[in-house]
Amino acid sequence: MPITLDATAPDFEARFAELLSAKREDSPDVDDIVAGIIADVRQRGDAAVIALTERFDRVALTPETLRFSPEEIVQLIGEVPPAERDALELAAERIRAYHARQMPEDASWTEESGAMLGWRWTPVSAAGLYVPGGLASYPSSVLMNAIPAKVAGVERLAIVVPTPDGKANPLVLLAAQIAGVDEIYRIGGAQAIAALAYGTESIAPVDKITGPGNAFVAAAKRRVFGKVGIDMIAGPSEILVIADRGQNPDWIALDMLSQAEHDESAQAILITDDAELAEAVSAAINRHLETLERRAIAGASWRDYGAIVLVPDMATAATLSNRIAPEHLELCVSDPDALSAQITHAGAIFLGAWTPEAIGDYVGGPNHVLPTARSARFSSGLSVMDFLKRTTLARMTPEALRAIGPAAETLAISESLEAHGLSVRARLDHLNG
């Protein structure tokens, strides 16, 4: 059963610490298996990817059919109903507009000494996006990953998406087309991550890999990090709702279930200063679990990882929220702006009762790829910045080198790096000669 905590109880700190440290992810030891898969792909290229795809996805491919052809894409996206096409296009428009505002500006300036300093931003040349297949096939995630990459100016964007038993999701392909994806491959798992990182005869390597996946995909991303960049290692979804007296318990219940239905390991937490509201939300969740289509998944999530925390005031709620550092934070309170000002750790904040987290998953505009497992304490959600690199610029004039060069020479000597100091001294001697 979900737990109920009272922040004023003597045993609260111990129980809350236990809640924070609870392991929610079933992570079998897959690293050795993944290491073998990556080594196989590096050695045998296409042949390994094709064999592993047939083994895990029951699809027989050839080097020529690894990639969806333009004709196949046109045929499949023709199956998408107009209403779903319109919804994807609206979502893409909003996501693109939001991320365009994130683009940073180049800068340079000249100091009084004459030295010019600055920086410039350039995109990675190629990025790869992992898209889960089967039941966890989300076209919205295609938009959230691909659009920031294209806004950043990534020249080549490749998608890998498994097609178990040969079944492709037309919505995923349409989302890829709308987002401007250049290549779509019908492969998945650790072998797809290895192919993106190291390349094969048919798949050129990329510079950065983003996108969610299962334990094998996560382990593969960890292993290829350094050869390529990655976005993050995402865990099960989570939502924290902070609510005060007078809120609609049915809305809150549905918001919490919207994350619980993702995964049996997902987590939904309510923090409130109103015990009656807490009871009403709990009752509403139980009622909806009787009819919800994914009630088996949502029910297990709520039973095993759900929590309700009673607090004496909203200041305490903010303090506890910062310790949780949730992926999604809903502030269903009378003054969400004031409470938001007290929040320092959260992946995404949804202000007010009229802003359900589900809007953020699809059409809000901000990215829904967010830090989980308390990593919002030190990281951010996906953005154009994940596909950009900052290069610093510096130019010394003779006058600038005369002004600051001696200090560089002194520090080089103190570090016993003779050539460093001499490279500066040679120029200073030339100026003084």
KANOR-V124295 format. One record per pair of residues at least 12 apart in sequence whose C-alpha atoms are under 7 Angstrom apart, sorted by sequence separation. I is the first residue (numbers start at 0). J is the second residue. If there is no record, write none. Layout:
I_J + I_J
This chain:
49_61 + 106_118 + 255_267 + 368_380 + 369_381 + 408_420 + 105_118 + 106_119 + 368_381 + 105_119 + 366_380 + 105_120 + 217_232 + 335_350 + 366_381 + 408_423 + 128_144 + 335_351 + 366_382 + 408_424 + 45_62 + 238_255 + 328_345 + 327_345 + 326_345 + 327_346 + 328_347 + 329_348 + 330_349 + 331_350 + 332_351 + 404_423 + 207_227 + 208_228 + 209_229 + 238_258 + 324_344 + 325_345 + 326_346 + 327_347 + 328_348 + 329_349 + 330_350 + 331_351 + 206_227 + 207_228 + 208_229 + 209_230 + 237_258 + 321_342 + 324_345 + 325_346 + 326_347 + 327_348 + 328_349 + 329_350 + 330_351 + 331_352 + 206_228 + 207_229 + 208_230 + 211_233 + 236_258 + 321_343 + 157_180 + 162_185 + 321_344 + 346_369 + 156_180 + 157_181 + 158_182 + 159_183 + 160_184 + 161_185 + 162_186 + 192_216 + 317_341 + 346_370 + 156_181 + 157_182 + 158_183 + 159_184 + 160_185 + 161_186 + 236_261 + 317_342 + 155_181 + 156_182 + 157_183 + 158_184 + 159_185 + 160_186 + 161_187 + 189_215 + 401_427 + 159_186 + 160_187 + 188_215 + 189_216 + 192_219 + 196_223 + 235_262 + 329_356 + 125_153 + 132_160 + 159_187 + 188_216 + 192_220 + 237_265 + 238_266 + 239_267 + 240_268 + 241_269 + 242_270 + 243_271 + 248_276 + 252_280 + 122_151 + 124_153 + 125_154 + 126_155 + 127_156 + 128_157 + 129_158 + 130_159 + 131_160 + 132_161 + 133_162 + 235_264 + 236_265 + 237_266 + 238_267 + 239_268 + 240_269 + 241_270 + 242_271 + 243_272 + 244_273 + 251_280 + 346_375 + 122_152 + 123_153 + 124_154 + 125_155 + 126_156 + 127_157 + 128_158 + 129_159 + 130_160 + 131_161 + 132_162 + 133_163 + 141_171 + 189_219 + 196_226 + 235_265 + 236_266 + 237_267 + 238_268 + 239_269 + 240_270 + 241_271 + 243_273 + 277_307 + 345_375 + 122_153 + 124_155 + 125_156 + 126_157 + 127_158 + 128_159 + 129_160 + 196_227 + 248_279 + 249_280 + 252_283 + 344_375 + 138_170 + 142_174 + 146_178 + 159_191 + 244_276 + 248_280 + 252_284 + 344_376 + 138_171 + 141_174 + 145_178 + 260_293 + 263_296 + 346_379 + 137_171 + 141_175 + 249_283 + 262_296 + 263_297 + 266_300 + 267_301 + 346_380 + 145_180 + 248_283 + 265_300 + 266_301 + 274_309 + 138_174 + 142_178 + 260_296 + 263_299 + 264_300 + 260_297 + 263_300 + 268_305 + 269_306 + 270_307 + 271_308 + 272_309 + 259_297 + 262_300 + 266_304 + 267_305 + 268_306 + 269_307 + 270_308 + 271_309 + 272_310 + 266_305 + 267_306 + 268_307 + 269_308 + 270_309 + 271_310 + 272_311 + 270_310 + 272_312 + 256_297 + 259_300 + 259_301 + 326_369 + 326_370 + 326_371 + 270_316 + 325_371 + 325_373 + 98_147 + 324_373 + 326_375 + 323_373 + 325_375 + 91_142 + 95_146 + 99_150 + 324_375 + 324_376 + 144_209 + 144_210 + 127_195 + 127_205 + 126_205 + 125_205 + 126_206 + 127_207 + 128_208 + 129_209 + 130_210 + 131_211 + 125_206 + 126_207 + 127_208 + 128_209 + 129_210 + 130_211 + 131_212 + 124_206 + 125_207 + 126_208 + 127_209 + 128_210 + 129_211 + 123_206 + 246_331 + 239_325 + 87_174 + 238_325 + 237_325 + 238_326 + 239_327 + 240_328 + 241_329 + 242_330 + 243_331 + 237_326 + 238_327 + 239_328 + 240_329 + 241_330 + 242_331 + 243_332 + 79_169 + 237_327 + 238_328 + 239_329 + 240_330 + 241_331 + 242_332 + 78_169 + 79_170 + 240_331 + 76_169 + 75_169 + 76_170 + 76_172 + 76_173 + 72_172 + 254_355 + 254_356 + 58_163 + 56_162 + 57_163 + 58_164 + 56_163 + 57_164 + 58_165 + 56_164 + 67_183 + 66_183 + 67_184 + 66_184 + 67_185 + 65_184 + 66_185 + 65_185 + 52_186 + 236_371 + 233_370 + 234_371 + 233_371 + 234_372 + 62_201 + 48_190 + 40_190 + 36_189 + 37_190 + 40_193 + 36_190 + 40_194 + 45_199 + 44_199 + 45_200 + 230_385 + 33_189 + 37_193 + 41_197 + 44_200 + 45_201 + 33_215 + 33_218 + 29_215 + 33_219 + 26_214 + 30_218 + 24_235 + 139_361 + 143_366 + 143_367 + 151_383 + 150_383 + 147_382 + 148_383 + 151_386 + 147_383 + 151_387 + 148_386 + 24_264 + 23_264 + 123_386 + 122_386 + 123_387 + 122_387 + 123_388 + 121_387 + 122_388 + 97_364 + 120_387 + 121_388 + 97_365 + 120_388 + 121_389 + 93_362 + 120_389 + 93_363 + 94_364 + 119_389 + 120_390 + 90_361 + 93_364 + 94_365 + 118_389 + 119_390 + 90_362 + 118_390 + 119_391 + 118_391 + 117_391 + 118_392 + 117_392 + 116_392 + 117_393 + 116_393 + 115_393 + 116_394 + 115_394 + 114_394 + 115_395 + 102_383 + 114_395 + 101_383 + 114_396 + 113_396 + 98_382 + 98_383 + 113_398 + 114_399 + 112_398 + 113_399 + 112_399 + 112_402 + 1_301 + 1_302 + 0_302 + 1_303 + 6_308 + 0_303 + 1_304 + 2_305 + 3_306 + 4_307 + 5_308 + 6_309 + 1_305 + 2_306 + 3_307 + 4_308 + 5_309 + 6_310 + 19_323 + 1_306 + 2_307 + 3_308 + 4_309 + 5_310
